Amino acid sequence: MNGPTTRLDARGLLCPLPVIRTQDKIRKLKIGDVLEVVATDPGVLHDIPAWCRVHGHRLLVSEQRADDFRFHIEVS
Amino acid sequence: MRNESANVPKRAAALISGGLDSMLAAKVVLDQGVDVEGVNFFTGFCVEGHTHAIRKKDRSRQKRNNALWVAEQLGIKLHIVDVIDEYKDIVLNPKHGYGANLNPCLDCKIFMVNKALTEDVLDRGFDFVITGEVIGQRPKSQRADTMPVIARESGADDRLLRPLCALNLPPTLPERKGWVDRDKLFGFHGRDRKPQMALAESFGFSDYAQPAGGCCFLTDERYAGKLADLWEARGERDYDFDDIMLLKVGRHIRPAPHYKLIVGREEGENNFLSGYRRRFVHLDTVSHAGPLTLIDGEPTDADLVLAARIAARYSQGRTAAAVSVNVHHPSGDSTELQVEPMLPTDLEPAWHIGG
């Protein structure tokens, strides 16, 4: 599995802002890059996987941790 | 905007709110072989998302983003666009005025259609824009006389297609060019939702969002009352993102023009308000469990005592003889007050902002 090449700290942001920031970040990446997103709004557990599905990006990691949620997204 | 070469597959941007009408409009055009991508604008006043995440009582509810869900059902891409800053001018200076509350619906629609035309979210350009508008559906923005205003002032002109009520309007460019078949569009009008529900059923859509109060806080009387109060108290019509977020949370109580209290109503709101502790004077009850209360404004020492009595009234010590309340200042200083909780009858109804 590829490690993240870029990170996005979306902690403290409420949905849909973590998704918007993810989308804006990924637009600047190239195919194959992996973005790590860390967020605290529980809405991301649904929204980030859904956003990845509609745009065809691969969700490599979706993890609920003690204080936040972590995702790895491979740009496709 | 793309050129009109007949050999290039036609491409449309659909405004997707997450509700049924925009979903149906996009589906009707998608089924005609047009390449449709969705656009959803985040203004900061959207009902979805934030409040569900803040309030603990709402946390058991499904937390899906309905616009994303619609896009997934339709199999289209969705671009969610942050327009918080740009949207301020629409809220503060609506050329066409407000609806029943502080909802600038007509200017909002013009803004969004224009933004879908000009926003660089659709990398390959597009040929026309789709909305789920229905003539007569909304008293301010969706009327026969406002439809041409939106088309004209957005700059879309006849590249704006409303598939659900197209048969009540002159043919648009996509219809005249044969990019979409007008015979497969609809002539819905009025507030009756049955035609949309029947069309949804024909598409096999059974699980769709139908927000009773609409999708925008500006249409909400209580929210609009709090925003108007904010402007009046500050002596200017302006806001930032934190202002409009805080208006969604807690009880807003203004005992005097120069300060107001924002009192958390439950644990989720207290947690949210705690994120603002370093920017506001804030109160917490020490002797009894109670809310976190932010003070917005310039309270005097006497005001802080009154504020502490109000905070105590919403604590579990509301019937106690005295409640200890800590007053914290952004400087880091804090003071403990012993106060008698305010009786509900002493809490002036007019202090409750937004009713």
Chai-1 contact restraints between the chains, C-beta under 6 A:
chainA,res_idxA,chainB,res_idxB,connection_type,confidence,min_distance_angstrom,max_distance_angstrom,comment,restraint_id
A,L14,B,H50,contact,1.0,0.0,6.0,A-B,restraint_1
A,L14,B,A53,contact,1.0,0.0,6.0,A-B,restraint_2
A,C15,B,G49,contact,1.0,0.0,6.0,A-B,restraint_3
A,P16,B,F42,contact,1.0,0.0,6.0,A-B,restraint_4
A,P16,B,G49,contact,1.0,0.0,6.0,A-B,restraint_5
A,P16,B,N65,contact,1.0,0.0,6.0,A-B,restraint_6
A,P16,B,I80,contact,1.0,0.0,6.0,A-B,restraint_7
A,V19,B,I80,contact,1.0,0.0,6.0,A-B,restraint_8
A,I20,B,I80,contact,1.0,0.0,6.0,A-B,restraint_9
A,I20,B,D82,contact,1.0,0.0,6.0,A-B,restraint_10
A,D41,B,A53,contact,1.0,0.0,6.0,A-B,restraint_11
A,G43,B,G49,contact,1.0,0.0,6.0,A-B,restraint_12
A,G43,B,A53,contact,1.0,0.0,6.0,A-B,restraint_13
A,G43,B,K63,contact,1.0,0.0,6.0,A-B,restraint_14
A,H46,B,K63,contact,1.0,0.0,6.0,A-B,restraint_15
A,H46,B,R64,contact,1.0,0.0,6.0,A-B,restraint_16
A,D47,B,N65,contact,1.0,0.0,6.0,A-B,restraint_17
A,D47,B,L68,contact,1.0,0.0,6.0,A-B,restraint_18
A,A50,B,L68,contact,1.0,0.0,6.0,A-B,restraint_19
A,A50,B,E72,contact,1.0,0.0,6.0,A-B,restraint_20
A,W51,B,L68,contact,1.0,0.0,6.0,A-B,restraint_21
A,V54,B,A71,contact,1.0,0.0,6.0,A-B,restraint_22
A,V54,B,E72,contact,1.0,0.0,6.0,A-B,restraint_23
A,V54,B,K77,contact,1.0,0.0,6.0,A-B,restraint_24
A,V54,B,L78,contact,1.0,0.0,6.0,A-B,restraint_25
A,H55,B,K77,contact,1.0,0.0,6.0,A-B,restraint_26
